[in-house]
Amino acid sequence: MHNSASIQARFKTSTVWGRSHTVEKSPFAYSQIQDSDRRLQLSNILQSKFFSLILSSGRENYLGKMNKQGEFFPKLLLFFFYLISLIVFLSIYMFPSTSNLQFSEISFESMYSTYIQEYVINATAEIMDNKSAPRILCWVCTYPDSSNSVFKSYELWGQYLDKTIYVSNNISLLQPLSALHFPVDHETRSQLWKKTMFSFIYLLNNFGTHFDWFMKADDDTFVVPNNLYKFLANYNSSEPHYFGRELVLNGVIYCSGGGGYIISRTALEIFVKGLDSVCKDQKFGVVEDYEFGRCLNRLGIYPEDSRDKFGRYRFNHLSLRYHLLTPKGQLPEWVYTMSKYPIIEGKNCCAADVITFHYMNEEDSLELYKLLLEPPKNLINPSKLYNFFSIE
């Protein structure tokens, strides 16, 4: 039993992601966000290697001991190797040059910094009035083995939506988060479509009148809440809308499940009714996002173009790291063959007001979260960095 004080302590007023609202505190705060910078950690490792060659734990003079054992020159070479490595490391990472930088010379962290400082911060600076903001409910598809990913996703973005519900066949591992029990003994990918139907029916029956938009995401999806709110503010939830990363397969136009897709309340009502009529023969399908889009297509609802004016994607079914570091033409074959719209690779892949990324591991999610909320001010001069997301 929770007393009123303990319940109240779990809530806080937050302005994270540009929206001031009350959100539930997660008891699983990620202390990694406050950890020392990785560059400093690596520097300490190199320094410890360097000084270990000078400060020996032995009682005898270290250099004298090496000379006696005929090991002076090998150790001396090792000494200079660590010395040079330390100097190079400090010159490149601790005090990076900001002039004449080329793509291959910029670290992934610098790419993140450039992207966030030059684009996303400006795009998300506008604070939306809570009274006019759309109400969003997101259900996250997860599994018992992914509980760590669940708490990570809640901590970094889930708590900043109006409501986030995690759906799994073992919700005891998800407490105290909002969770929905999917009644199967053992979950497999073949049950994803059944899980999706089950979740959307439940959401409509229990929350249909309380929210304007209903989103589906995975536990390795990263969502930028404020960009999502701003994007949806341009649409009327009383009309049937369907947004995500558009794919085409066998004539069906649908949205990638991992990149997250979102439908209006009216579209959800049409979908649930259609499961017992037009889409009745689909109930034993397997591929969740394809079957969902196929049903909506049969009901007259198709994904709308969610790209920005430059053709850059707001919903992304790959990670930001994958987009930035994969050489041109070497994305998975299905990305090229199934995409409804032209693929923009590398620096131009993603919109400034990006909404989602998929396949985001914990390290990349934390890095993106930190840079979105606490951009480095003195590490790099973003105005002199190579513009990875510019349209030339």
C-alpha atoms as a printed R data frame, in Angstrom:
    type eleno elety resid chain resno       x       y       z
1   ATOM     1    CA   MET     A     1   0.000   0.000   0.000
2   ATOM     2    CA   HIS     A     2   1.408   3.414  -0.983
3   ATOM     3    CA   ASN     A     3   0.712   6.358   1.295
4   ATOM     4    CA   SER     A     4  -0.065   9.774  -0.195
5   ATOM     5    CA   ALA     A     5   3.434  11.083   0.517
6   ATOM     6    CA   SER     A     6   5.148   8.237  -1.298
7   ATOM     7    CA   ILE     A     7   2.822   8.585  -4.276
8   ATOM     8    CA   GLN     A     8   3.353  12.331  -4.440
9   ATOM     9    CA   ALA     A     9   7.118  11.824  -4.269
10  ATOM    10    CA   ARG     A    10   6.975   9.777  -7.449
11  ATOM    11    CA   PHE     A    11   5.762  12.779  -9.422
12  ATOM    12    CA   LYS     A    12   7.529  15.950 -10.453
13  ATOM    13    CA   THR     A    13   6.937  18.973 -12.640
14  ATOM    14    CA   SER     A    14   9.202  18.745 -15.656
15  ATOM    15    CA   THR     A    15  10.161  21.078 -18.498
16  ATOM    16    CA   VAL     A    16  12.266  18.463 -20.268
17  ATOM    17    CA   TRP     A    17  11.724  18.275 -24.042
18  ATOM    18    CA   GLY     A    18  10.259  21.791 -23.948
19  ATOM    19    CA   ARG     A    19   6.962  20.846 -22.283
20  ATOM    20    CA   SER     A    20   6.087  21.792 -18.706
21  ATOM    21    CA   HIS     A    21   3.967  19.057 -17.225
22  ATOM    22    CA   THR     A    22   3.759  16.605 -14.358
23  ATOM    23    CA   VAL     A    23   5.389  13.261 -15.024
24  ATOM    24    CA   GLU     A    24   5.930  10.145 -12.972
25  ATOM    25    CA   LYS     A    25   9.423   9.751 -11.613
26  ATOM    26    CA   SER     A    26  11.205   6.581 -12.570
27  ATOM    27    CA   PRO     A    27  12.956   4.829  -9.672
28  ATOM    28    CA   PHE     A    28  15.550   3.642 -12.142
29  ATOM    29    CA   ALA     A    29  17.363   6.928 -12.832
30  ATOM    30    CA   TYR     A    30  20.275   6.499 -15.166
31  ATOM    31    CA   SER     A    31  23.323   7.604 -13.257
32  ATOM    32    CA   GLN     A    32  25.333   7.186 -16.446
33  ATOM    33    CA   ILE     A    33  24.030  10.562 -17.559
34  ATOM    34    CA   GLN     A    34  26.070  12.136 -14.780
35  ATOM    35    CA   ASP     A    35  29.159  10.012 -15.374
36  ATOM    36    CA   SER     A    36  32.509  11.556 -16.295
37  ATOM    37    CA   ASP     A    37  33.143  12.200 -19.937
38  ATOM    38    CA   ARG     A    38  34.502   9.150 -21.761
39  ATOM    39    CA   ARG     A    39  37.401  11.158 -23.100
40  ATOM    40    CA   LEU     A    40  38.577  11.850 -19.554
41  ATOM    41    CA   GLN     A    41  38.276   8.158 -18.689
42  ATOM    42    CA   LEU     A    42  40.373   7.160 -21.686
43  ATOM    43    CA   SER     A    43  42.885   9.855 -20.864
44  ATOM    44    CA   ASN     A    44  43.205   8.498 -17.331
45  ATOM    45    CA   ILE     A    45  43.852   5.018 -18.698
46  ATOM    46    CA   LEU     A    46  46.652   6.266 -20.924
47  ATOM    47    CA   GLN     A    47  48.124   8.325 -18.111
48  ATOM    48    CA   SER     A    48  48.064   5.359 -15.768
49  ATOM    49    CA   LYS     A    49  49.922   3.290 -18.362
50  ATOM    50    CA   PHE     A    50  52.418   6.117 -18.793
51  ATOM    51    CA   PHE     A    51  53.150   6.622 -15.129
52  ATOM    52    CA   SER     A    52  53.238   2.912 -14.365
53  ATOM    53    CA   LEU     A    53  56.514   2.797 -16.297
54  ATOM    54    CA   ILE     A    54  58.021   5.364 -13.926
55  ATOM    55    CA   LEU     A    55  56.489   4.471 -10.574
56  ATOM    56    CA   SER     A    56  57.331   0.854  -9.911
57  ATOM    57    CA   SER     A    57  55.963  -1.070  -6.975
58  ATOM    58    CA   GLY     A    58  59.398  -2.655  -6.473
59  ATOM    59    CA   ARG     A    59  61.881  -1.404  -3.896
60  ATOM    60    CA   GLU     A    60  64.781  -1.044  -6.337
61  ATOM    61    CA   ASN     A    61  65.252   1.784  -8.795
62  ATOM    62    CA   TYR     A    62  63.071   0.925 -11.774
63  ATOM    63    CA   LEU     A    63  65.374   1.949 -14.615
64  ATOM    64    CA   GLY     A    64  68.343   0.415 -12.854
65  ATOM    65    CA   LYS     A    65  66.464  -2.844 -12.461
66  ATOM    66    CA   MET     A    66  65.531  -2.924 -16.153
67  ATOM    67    CA   ASN     A    67  69.152  -2.262 -17.122
68  ATOM    68    CA   LYS     A    68  70.401  -5.110 -14.984
69  ATOM    69    CA   GLN     A    69  67.958  -7.524 -16.560
70  ATOM    70    CA   GLY     A    70  68.768  -6.430 -20.100
71  ATOM    71    CA   GLU     A    71  65.253  -5.051 -20.557
72  ATOM    72    CA   PHE     A    72  66.068  -1.364 -20.663
73  ATOM    73    CA   PHE     A    73  65.594  -0.684 -24.383
74  ATOM    74    CA   PRO     A    74  62.337  -2.648 -24.857
75  ATOM    75    CA   LYS     A    75  60.874  -0.883 -21.841
76  ATOM    76    CA   LEU     A    76  62.191   2.450 -23.048
77  ATOM    77    CA   LEU     A    77  60.475   1.963 -26.407
78  ATOM    78    CA   LEU     A    78  57.258   1.080 -24.619
79  ATOM    79    CA   PHE     A    79  57.676   4.181 -22.469
80  ATOM    80    CA   PHE     A    80  57.919   6.457 -25.527
81  ATOM    81    CA   PHE     A    81  55.021   4.654 -27.217
82  ATOM    82    CA   TYR     A    82  52.694   5.487 -24.333
83  ATOM    83    CA   LEU     A    83  54.081   9.022 -24.140
84  ATOM    84    CA   ILE     A    84  53.405   9.676 -27.835
85  ATOM    85    CA   SER     A    85  49.975   8.024 -27.605
86  ATOM    86    CA   LEU     A    86  49.056  10.246 -24.680
87  ATOM    87    CA   ILE     A    87  50.156  13.404 -26.502
88  ATOM    88    CA   VAL     A    88  48.269  12.458 -29.673
89  ATOM    89    CA   PHE     A    89  45.159  11.531 -27.726
90  ATOM    90    CA   LEU     A    90  45.128  14.790 -25.791
91  ATOM    91    CA   SER     A    91  45.721  16.872 -28.902
92  ATOM    92    CA   ILE     A    92  42.891  15.226 -30.852
93  ATOM    93    CA   TYR     A    93  40.204  14.497 -28.284
94  ATOM    94    CA   MET     A    94  40.777  16.786 -25.338
95  ATOM    95    CA   PHE     A    95  41.527  19.869 -27.446
96  ATOM    96    CA   PRO     A    96  39.960  19.227 -30.857
97  ATOM    97    CA   SER     A    97  40.681  21.555 -33.747
98  ATOM    98    CA   THR     A    98  37.624  23.088 -35.349
99  ATOM    99    CA   SER     A    99  39.143  24.225 -38.634
100 ATOM   100    CA   ASN     A   100  39.167  22.357 -41.941
101 ATOM   101    CA   LEU     A   101  37.536  19.254 -40.503
102 ATOM   102    CA   GLN     A   102  36.718  16.421 -42.875
103 ATOM   103    CA   PHE     A   103  34.107  13.692 -42.455
104 ATOM   104    CA   SER     A   104  36.637  10.980 -41.561
105 ATOM   105    CA   GLU     A   105  38.277  13.170 -38.923
106 ATOM   106    CA   ILE     A   106  35.196  13.827 -36.831
107 ATOM   107    CA   SER     A   107  34.317  11.378 -34.087
108 ATOM   108    CA   PHE     A   108  30.807  10.006 -33.744
109 ATOM   109    CA   GLU     A   109  30.333  12.131 -30.663
110 ATOM   110    CA   SER     A   110  31.192  15.223 -32.694
111 ATOM   111    CA   MET     A   111  28.637  14.168 -35.298
112 ATOM   112    CA   TYR     A   112  26.040  13.979 -32.552
113 ATOM   113    CA   SER     A   113  27.114  17.369 -31.211
114 ATOM   114    CA   THR     A   114  26.884  18.990 -34.622
115 ATOM   115    CA   TYR     A   115  23.508  17.475 -35.373
116 ATOM   116    CA   ILE     A   116  22.021  18.431 -32.031
117 ATOM   117    CA   GLN     A   117  23.461  21.943 -31.714
118 ATOM   118    CA   GLU     A   118  22.945  23.040 -35.316
119 ATOM   119    CA   TYR     A   119  19.504  21.572 -35.867
120 ATOM   120    CA   VAL     A   120  17.535  19.777 -33.185
121 ATOM   121    CA   ILE     A   121  18.019  22.346 -30.433
122 ATOM   122    CA   ASN     A   122  16.727  25.106 -32.697
123 ATOM   123    CA   ALA     A   123  13.875  22.929 -33.889
124 ATOM   124    CA   THR     A   124  12.757  22.011 -30.370
125 ATOM   125    CA   ALA     A   125  13.277  25.398 -28.713
126 ATOM   126    CA   GLU     A   126   9.652  26.426 -29.016
127 ATOM   127    CA   ILE     A   127   7.630  25.475 -25.942
128 ATOM   128    CA   MET     A   128   4.125  24.270 -26.645
129 ATOM   129    CA   ASP     A   129   1.157  25.365 -24.574
130 ATOM   130    CA   ASN     A   130  -0.094  22.306 -22.699
131 ATOM   131    CA   LYS     A   131  -3.712  23.316 -23.251
132 ATOM   132    CA   SER     A   132  -3.343  23.208 -27.025
133 ATOM   133    CA   ALA     A   133  -0.969  20.250 -27.206
134 ATOM   134    CA   PRO     A   134  -2.352  16.965 -28.549
135 ATOM   135    CA   ARG     A   135  -2.757  14.154 -26.020
136 ATOM   136    CA   ILE     A   136  -0.565  11.171 -26.891
137 ATOM   137    CA   LEU     A   137  -0.646   7.607 -25.577
138 ATOM   138    CA   CYS     A   138   2.195   5.295 -26.604
139 ATOM   139    CA   TRP     A   139   2.259   1.544 -26.114
140 ATOM   140    CA   VAL     A   140   5.695  -0.062 -26.216
141 ATOM   141    CA   CYS     A   141   6.130  -3.634 -27.398
142 ATOM   142    CA   THR     A   142   8.556  -5.398 -25.077
143 ATOM   143    CA   TYR     A   143   9.544  -8.809 -23.708
144 ATOM   144    CA   PRO     A   144  10.605 -10.162 -20.303
145 ATOM   145    CA   ASP     A   145  14.261 -10.286 -21.384
146 ATOM   146    CA   SER     A   146  14.200  -6.585 -22.273
147 ATOM   147    CA   SER     A   147  13.368  -5.073 -18.891
148 ATOM   148    CA   ASN     A   148  16.557  -2.974 -18.874
149 ATOM   149    CA   SER     A   149  15.618  -1.478 -22.237
150 ATOM   150    CA   VAL     A   150  12.147  -0.742 -20.900
151 ATOM   151    CA   PHE     A   151  13.373   1.331 -17.976
152 ATOM   152    CA   LYS     A   152  15.877   3.086 -20.231
153 ATOM   153    CA   SER     A   153  13.180   4.056 -22.723
154 ATOM   154    CA   TYR     A   154  10.883   5.254 -19.945
155 ATOM   155    CA   GLU     A   155  13.618   7.312 -18.321
156 ATOM   156    CA   LEU     A   156  14.753   8.963 -21.548
157 ATOM   157    CA   TRP     A   157  11.470   9.642 -23.333
158 ATOM   158    CA   GLY     A   158   8.496   7.534 -22.209
159 ATOM   159    CA   GLN     A   159   7.762   9.569 -19.100
160 ATOM   160    CA   TYR     A   160   7.447  12.768 -21.128
161 ATOM   161    CA   LEU     A   161   4.481  11.614 -23.188
162 ATOM   162    CA   ASP     A   162   1.002  11.911 -21.713
163 ATOM   163    CA   LYS     A   163   0.929   8.171 -21.067
164 ATOM   164    CA   THR     A   164   3.225   5.267 -21.931
165 ATOM   165    CA   ILE     A   165   2.172   1.646 -21.460
166 ATOM   166    CA   TYR     A   166   4.525  -1.319 -21.790
167 ATOM   167    CA   VAL     A   167   2.992  -4.538 -23.112
168 ATOM   168    CA   SER     A   168   4.519  -7.883 -22.130
169 ATOM   169    CA   ASN     A   169   3.502 -11.346 -20.985
170 ATOM   170    CA   ASN     A   170   5.326 -10.759 -17.670
171 ATOM   171    CA   ILE     A   171   4.454  -7.375 -16.223
172 ATOM   172    CA   SER     A   172   5.855  -8.155 -12.763
173 ATOM   173    CA   LEU     A   173   9.287  -7.217 -14.134
174 ATOM   174    CA   LEU     A   174   7.999  -3.814 -15.230
175 ATOM   175    CA   GLN     A   175   6.665  -2.475 -11.930
176 ATOM   176    CA   PRO     A   176   6.068   0.311 -11.046
177 ATOM   177    CA   LEU     A   177   5.615   1.372 -14.686
178 ATOM   178    CA   SER     A   178   2.240   1.275 -16.414
179 ATOM   179    CA   ALA     A   179   2.008  -2.130 -18.061
180 ATOM   180    CA   LEU     A   180  -0.486  -4.321 -19.883
181 ATOM   181    CA   HIS     A   181  -0.383  -8.094 -19.584
182 ATOM   182    CA   PHE     A   182  -0.345  -9.934 -22.904
183 ATOM   183    CA   PRO     A   183  -1.882 -13.326 -21.975
184 ATOM   184    CA   VAL     A   184   0.467 -15.861 -23.562
185 ATOM   185    CA   ASP     A   185   2.877 -18.270 -21.888
186 ATOM   186    CA   HIS     A   186   5.817 -17.637 -24.199
187 ATOM   187    CA   GLU     A   187   6.218 -14.661 -26.534
188 ATOM   188    CA   THR     A   188   7.695 -15.023 -30.021
189 ATOM   189    CA   ARG     A   189   7.921 -12.782 -33.076
190 ATOM   190    CA   SER     A   190   5.150 -14.803 -34.688
191 ATOM   191    CA   GLN     A   191   2.773 -13.371 -32.069
192 ATOM   192    CA   LEU     A   192   3.555  -9.706 -32.764
193 ATOM   193    CA   TRP     A   193   0.487  -9.156 -34.924
194 ATOM   194    CA   LYS     A   194  -1.764 -10.753 -32.330
195 ATOM   195    CA   LYS     A   195  -0.106  -8.603 -29.668
196 ATOM   196    CA   THR     A   196  -0.692  -5.478 -31.751
197 ATOM   197    CA   MET     A   197  -4.384  -6.206 -32.265
198 ATOM   198    CA   PHE     A   198  -4.771  -7.024 -28.572
199 ATOM   199    CA   SER     A   199  -3.074  -3.771 -27.507
200 ATOM   200    CA   PHE     A   200  -4.952  -1.423 -29.813
201 ATOM   201    CA   ILE     A   201  -8.319  -2.962 -28.917
202 ATOM   202    CA   TYR     A   202  -7.503  -2.535 -25.226
203 ATOM   203    CA   LEU     A   203  -6.388   1.071 -25.701
204 ATOM   204    CA   LEU     A   204  -9.519   2.042 -27.601
205 ATOM   205    CA   ASN     A   205 -11.839   0.414 -25.056
206 ATOM   206    CA   ASN     A   206 -10.074   1.903 -22.035
207 ATOM   207    CA   PHE     A   207  -8.530   5.168 -23.208
208 ATOM   208    CA   GLY     A   208 -10.288   6.003 -26.460
209 ATOM   209    CA   THR     A   209 -11.926   9.162 -25.162
210 ATOM   210    CA   HIS     A   210  -8.917  10.392 -23.175
211 ATOM   211    CA   PHE     A   211  -6.271  10.678 -25.904
212 ATOM   212    CA   ASP     A   212  -6.034  12.111 -29.411
213 ATOM   213    CA   TRP     A   213  -3.210   9.972 -30.805
214 ATOM   214    CA   PHE     A   214  -2.061   6.388 -30.248
215 ATOM   215    CA   MET     A   215   1.520   5.386 -30.965
216 ATOM   216    CA   LYS     A   216   3.273   2.032 -31.174
217 ATOM   217    CA   ALA     A   217   7.034   1.767 -30.518
218 ATOM   218    CA   ASP     A   218   9.605  -0.864 -29.562
219 ATOM   219    CA   ASP     A   219  11.769  -0.858 -26.452
220 ATOM   220    CA   ASP     A   220  14.802   0.043 -28.612
221 ATOM   221    CA   THR     A   221  13.027   2.978 -30.257
222 ATOM   222    CA   PHE     A   222  14.133   6.496 -29.299
223 ATOM   223    CA   VAL     A   223  11.434   9.185 -29.443
224 ATOM   224    CA   VAL     A   224  11.941  12.965 -29.302
225 ATOM   225    CA   PRO     A   225   8.682  13.922 -27.544
226 ATOM   226    CA   ASN     A   226   8.567  17.642 -28.257
227 ATOM   227    CA   ASN     A   227   9.068  17.123 -31.988
228 ATOM   228    CA   LEU     A   228   6.270  14.562 -31.953
229 ATOM   229    CA   TYR     A   229   3.897  16.981 -30.229
230 ATOM   230    CA   LYS     A   230   4.757  19.809 -32.609
231 ATOM   231    CA   PHE     A   231   4.317  17.587 -35.666
232 ATOM   232    CA   LEU     A   232   0.906  16.297 -34.585
233 ATOM   233    CA   ALA     A   233  -0.307  19.785 -33.663
234 ATOM   234    CA   ASN     A   234  -0.754  20.363 -37.406
235 ATOM   235    CA   TYR     A   235  -3.326  17.576 -37.745
236 ATOM   236    CA   ASN     A   236  -6.843  16.909 -36.516
237 ATOM   237    CA   SER     A   237  -7.258  13.669 -34.577
238 ATOM   238    CA   SER     A   238 -10.934  13.548 -35.529
239 ATOM   239    CA   GLU     A   239  -9.759  12.687 -39.044
240 ATOM   240    CA   PRO     A   240  -8.118   9.341 -39.948
241 ATOM   241    CA   HIS     A   241  -4.335   9.845 -39.959
242 ATOM   242    CA   TYR     A   242  -1.461   7.333 -40.060
243 ATOM   243    CA   PHE     A   243   2.214   8.383 -39.797
244 ATOM   244    CA   GLY     A   244   5.572   6.598 -39.684
245 ATOM   245    CA   ARG     A   245   8.437   5.464 -41.918
246 ATOM   246    CA   GLU     A   246   6.708   4.397 -45.133
247 ATOM   247    CA   LEU     A   247   7.544   1.042 -46.731
248 ATOM   248    CA   VAL     A   248   5.996  -0.806 -49.665
249 ATOM   249    CA   LEU     A   249   5.604  -4.584 -49.954
250 ATOM   250    CA   ASN     A   250   3.302  -6.514 -52.289
251 ATOM   251    CA   GLY     A   251   1.362  -3.350 -53.034
252 ATOM   252    CA   VAL     A   252   0.764  -2.605 -49.353
253 ATOM   253    CA   ILE     A   253   1.940   0.792 -48.105
254 ATOM   254    CA   TYR     A   254   2.676   0.569 -44.393
255 ATOM   255    CA   CYS     A   255   4.902   2.018 -41.664
256 ATOM   256    CA   SER     A   256   7.891   0.333 -40.060
257 ATOM   257    CA   GLY     A   257   7.068  -0.976 -36.594
258 ATOM   258    CA   GLY     A   258  10.521  -0.399 -35.118
259 ATOM   259    CA   GLY     A   259  10.640   3.208 -36.261
260 ATOM   260    CA   GLY     A   260   7.344   3.781 -34.490
261 ATOM   261    CA   TYR     A   261   4.014   4.617 -36.071
262 ATOM   262    CA   ILE     A   262   1.137   6.702 -34.819
263 ATOM   263    CA   ILE     A   263  -2.554   6.915 -35.689
264 ATOM   264    CA   SER     A   264  -5.318   9.324 -34.786
265 ATOM   265    CA   ARG     A   265  -8.176   8.345 -32.507
266 ATOM   266    CA   THR     A   266 -10.519   8.199 -35.500
267 ATOM   267    CA   ALA     A   267  -8.147   5.901 -37.408
268 ATOM   268    CA   LEU     A   268  -7.944   3.646 -34.344
269 ATOM   269    CA   GLU     A   269 -11.730   3.398 -34.174
270 ATOM   270    CA   ILE     A   270 -11.906   2.475 -37.866
271 ATOM   271    CA   PHE     A   271  -9.139  -0.124 -37.431
272 ATOM   272    CA   VAL     A   272 -10.735  -1.885 -34.452
273 ATOM   273    CA   LYS     A   273 -14.116  -2.065 -36.194
274 ATOM   274    CA   GLY     A   274 -12.429  -3.358 -39.330
275 ATOM   275    CA   LEU     A   275 -10.894  -6.315 -37.494
276 ATOM   276    CA   ASP     A   276 -14.333  -7.909 -37.348
277 ATOM   277    CA   SER     A   277 -15.250  -7.117 -40.944
278 ATOM   278    CA   VAL     A   278 -12.894  -6.131 -43.768
279 ATOM   279    CA   CYS     A   279  -9.749  -7.396 -42.012
280 ATOM   280    CA   LYS     A   280 -11.296 -10.470 -40.422
281 ATOM   281    CA   ASP     A   281  -9.233 -12.819 -42.602
282 ATOM   282    CA   GLN     A   282  -5.974 -11.233 -41.360
283 ATOM   283    CA   LYS     A   283  -6.248 -12.359 -37.760
284 ATOM   284    CA   PHE     A   284  -3.754 -15.159 -38.256
285 ATOM   285    CA   GLY     A   285  -1.106 -13.018 -39.904
286 ATOM   286    CA   VAL     A   286   2.460 -12.846 -38.611
287 ATOM   287    CA   VAL     A   287   4.304  -9.659 -39.635
288 ATOM   288    CA   GLU     A   288   2.905  -6.991 -37.333
289 ATOM   289    CA   ASP     A   289   3.641  -3.721 -39.120
290 ATOM   290    CA   TYR     A   290   2.792  -5.143 -42.552
291 ATOM   291    CA   GLU     A   291  -0.529  -6.614 -41.399
292 ATOM   292    CA   PHE     A   292  -1.437  -3.423 -39.554
293 ATOM   293    CA   GLY     A   293  -0.795  -1.313 -42.650
294 ATOM   294    CA   ARG     A   294  -2.535  -3.834 -44.890
295 ATOM   295    CA   CYS     A   295  -5.675  -3.667 -42.774
296 ATOM   296    CA   LEU     A   296  -5.645   0.131 -42.764
297 ATOM   297    CA   ASN     A   297  -5.125   0.179 -46.553
298 ATOM   298    CA   ARG     A   298  -8.163  -2.048 -47.003
299 ATOM   299    CA   LEU     A   299 -10.101   0.389 -44.843
300 ATOM   300    CA   GLY     A   300  -9.005   3.316 -46.995
301 ATOM   301    CA   ILE     A   301  -6.258   4.655 -44.705
302 ATOM   302    CA   TYR     A   302  -2.715   5.072 -46.029
303 ATOM   303    CA   PRO     A   303   0.465   6.494 -44.467
304 ATOM   304    CA   GLU     A   304   0.864  10.213 -45.052
305 ATOM   305    CA   ASP     A   305   4.166  11.814 -45.987
306 ATOM   306    CA   SER     A   306   5.886  12.773 -42.731
307 ATOM   307    CA   ARG     A   307   9.172  13.977 -44.265
308 ATOM   308    CA   ASP     A   308  10.339  17.582 -43.985
309 ATOM   309    CA   LYS     A   309  10.419  20.022 -46.912
310 ATOM   310    CA   PHE     A   310  13.840  18.705 -47.964
311 ATOM   311    CA   GLY     A   311  12.669  15.100 -48.126
312 ATOM   312    CA   ARG     A   312  14.478  14.132 -44.923
313 ATOM   313    CA   TYR     A   313  12.822  11.556 -42.693
314 ATOM   314    CA   ARG     A   314  11.282  12.347 -39.318
315 ATOM   315    CA   PHE     A   315  10.549   8.686 -38.513
316 ATOM   316    CA   ASN     A   316  13.631   6.481 -38.907
317 ATOM   317    CA   HIS     A   317  13.760   2.686 -38.823
318 ATOM   318    CA   LEU     A   318  17.548   2.639 -38.278
319 ATOM   319    CA   SER     A   319  19.773   4.223 -35.628
320 ATOM   320    CA   LEU     A   320  21.433   7.613 -36.040
321 ATOM   321    CA   ARG     A   321  24.832   5.927 -35.733
322 ATOM   322    CA   TYR     A   322  23.970   3.559 -38.571
323 ATOM   323    CA   HIS     A   323  22.834   6.425 -40.788
324 ATOM   324    CA   LEU     A   324  25.958   8.500 -40.165
325 ATOM   325    CA   LEU     A   325  28.616   5.808 -40.376
326 ATOM   326    CA   THR     A   326  27.348   3.496 -43.128
327 ATOM   327    CA   PRO     A   327  29.069   4.170 -46.494
328 ATOM   328    CA   LYS     A   328  26.811   5.272 -49.307
329 ATOM   329    CA   GLY     A   329  25.021   2.396 -50.995
330 ATOM   330    CA   GLN     A   330  25.714  -0.070 -48.175
331 ATOM   331    CA   LEU     A   331  22.526   0.119 -46.150
332 ATOM   332    CA   PRO     A   332  20.565  -3.163 -45.963
333 ATOM   333    CA   GLU     A   333  19.105  -4.086 -49.340
334 ATOM   334    CA   TRP     A   334  15.530  -3.947 -48.070
335 ATOM   335    CA   VAL     A   335  15.965  -0.277 -47.154
336 ATOM   336    CA   TYR     A   336  16.425   0.565 -50.837
337 ATOM   337    CA   THR     A   337  13.898  -1.852 -52.302
338 ATOM   338    CA   MET     A   338  11.041  -1.285 -49.851
339 ATOM   339    CA   SER     A   339  11.202   2.455 -49.210
340 ATOM   340    CA   LYS     A   340   8.294   4.422 -50.660
341 ATOM   341    CA   TYR     A   341  10.392   7.559 -51.089
342 ATOM   342    CA   PRO     A   342  14.014   8.128 -52.196
343 ATOM   343    CA   ILE     A   343  16.681   7.249 -49.641
344 ATOM   344    CA   ILE     A   344  18.870  10.113 -48.450
345 ATOM   345    CA   GLU     A   345  22.084   8.732 -46.997
346 ATOM   346    CA   GLY     A   346  24.687  10.045 -44.589
347 ATOM   347    CA   LYS     A   347  24.556  13.651 -43.462
348 ATOM   348    CA   ASN     A   348  21.165  14.389 -45.032
349 ATOM   349    CA   CYS     A   349  19.333  11.328 -43.744
350 ATOM   350    CA   CYS     A   350  17.212  12.831 -41.024
351 ATOM   351    CA   ALA     A   351  15.022  15.861 -40.457
352 ATOM   352    CA   ALA     A   352  16.064  18.617 -38.085
353 ATOM   353    CA   ASP     A   353  12.873  17.986 -36.142
354 ATOM   354    CA   VAL     A   354  13.433  14.236 -36.133
355 ATOM   355    CA   ILE     A   355  10.880  12.195 -34.187
356 ATOM   356    CA   THR     A   356  12.230   8.631 -33.926
357 ATOM   357    CA   PHE     A   357  15.221   6.363 -34.380
358 ATOM   358    CA   HIS     A   358  15.244   2.565 -34.119
359 ATOM   359    CA   TYR     A   359  17.869   0.034 -32.951
360 ATOM   360    CA   MET     A   360  19.165   2.545 -30.412
361 ATOM   361    CA   ASN     A   361  21.384   0.837 -27.864
362 ATOM   362    CA   GLU     A   362  21.708   2.210 -24.351
363 ATOM   363    CA   GLU     A   363  24.952   4.079 -24.991
364 ATOM   364    CA   ASP     A   364  23.698   5.896 -28.086
365 ATOM   365    CA   SER     A   365  20.345   6.689 -26.479
366 ATOM   366    CA   LEU     A   366  22.025   8.218 -23.439
367 ATOM   367    CA   GLU     A   367  24.406  10.196 -25.633
368 ATOM   368    CA   LEU     A   368  21.578  11.574 -27.745
369 ATOM   369    CA   TYR     A   369  19.539  12.362 -24.634
370 ATOM   370    CA   LYS     A   370  22.429  14.244 -23.015
371 ATOM   371    CA   LEU     A   371  23.181  16.254 -26.114
372 ATOM   372    CA   LEU     A   372  19.534  17.137 -26.658
373 ATOM   373    CA   LEU     A   373  19.101  18.394 -23.111
374 ATOM   374    CA   GLU     A   374  22.622  19.464 -22.129
375 ATOM   375    CA   PRO     A   375  24.570  20.341 -25.296
376 ATOM   376    CA   PRO     A   376  28.309  20.879 -24.720
377 ATOM   377    CA   LYS     A   377  29.136  24.594 -24.801
378 ATOM   378    CA   ASN     A   378  32.916  24.672 -24.713
379 ATOM   379    CA   LEU     A   379  34.032  21.386 -26.260
380 ATOM   380    CA   ILE     A   380  33.412  22.239 -29.893
381 ATOM   381    CA   ASN     A   381  32.496  25.336 -31.867
382 ATOM   382    CA   PRO     A   382  29.565  24.025 -33.893
383 ATOM   383    CA   SER     A   383  29.647  26.894 -36.392
384 ATOM   384    CA   LYS     A   384  33.006  25.655 -37.683
385 ATOM   385    CA   LEU     A   385  32.128  21.992 -37.827
386 ATOM   386    CA   TYR     A   386  31.263  20.116 -40.980
387 ATOM   387    CA   ASN     A   387  27.515  20.393 -41.461
388 ATOM   388    CA   PHE     A   388  26.345  16.788 -41.543
389 ATOM   389    CA   PHE     A   389  22.687  17.529 -42.021
390 ATOM   390    CA   SER     A   390  22.755  20.467 -44.401
391 ATOM   391    CA   ILE     A   391  21.123  20.532 -47.790
392 ATOM   392    CA   GLU     A   392  23.749  21.605 -50.303
